[in-house]
Amino acid sequence: MKFAVIVFPGSNCDIDMYHAVKDELGCEVEYVWHDAGSLEGFDGILLPGGFSYGDYLRSGAIARFSNVMKEVVKAAEAGKPVLGVCNGFQILLEAGLLPGAMRRNESLKFICRPVELKVENNGTLFSAEYNEGEVITIPVAHGEGNYYCDDETLARLKGNNQIVFTYHGENPNGSLENIAGITNEKGNVLGMMPHPERAVDELLGGADGLKLFQSIVKQWREAHVVNA
């Protein structure tokens, strides 16, 4: 399986994402610049955290219009796994690949610390290696991670089981219904504020994030073998 790590001006978690895939998963991975005109040949697309375009206007608002995002949309429509973490999540929201929006943290302060997450749905290609209800520890680092959507969208998220991760015990940012990560209706696009790529080795303080990447690879390989 070959991954693309999309790099925008202002991305700063692209190296972490690259390391998680190459050194911990042992999969092929390449950096892809924001002005790329094709994502042909990649099986999975990763949008890392950071401050794309300096977070001008609002987080993800300018990155959404980057040339490569047309290709990200095509990849998502083709059923390829697309993961957006932190700023990547914000970009996916701005691009309309996921519903809802991000507001500033309730505290109006940047937060950077480990938090506990609960696995609400382990039936996705991103969470299959976890147990349903499992509590994991993943770090967060954001100033605008307060997820919000209207009542109709929330009902749809719940009805379609699109809420994959919620904050457990403490809600660090005021996010609606403690939401930390959601998928699209098809289930192949995941956005989450916590950073699983920063929790892939015990040397980093924990490896709870590694199962997310392992889930993607396992599900892809199973589908690849079935369709071969």
Salt bridges, closest charged atoms under 4 A:
ASP16 OD2 - ARG198 NE 3.51
ASP23 OD2 - HIS19 ND1 2.78
ASP23 OD1 - LYS22 NZ 3.95
GLU24 OE2 - HIS19 NE2 3.43
GLU30 OE2 - LYS2 NZ 3.06
GLU71 OE2 - LYS74 NZ 3.36
GLU94 OE2 - ARG58 NE 2.64
GLU129 OE2 - LYS218 NZ 3.38
GLU134 OE2 - LYS211 NZ 3.59
GLU152 OE2 - ARG156 NH1 3.82
GLU170 OE2 - ARG113 NH2 2.62
GLU177 OE1 - LYS158 NZ 3.23
GLU185 OE2 - ARG156 NE 3.80
GLU197 OE2 - HIS195 ND1 2.65
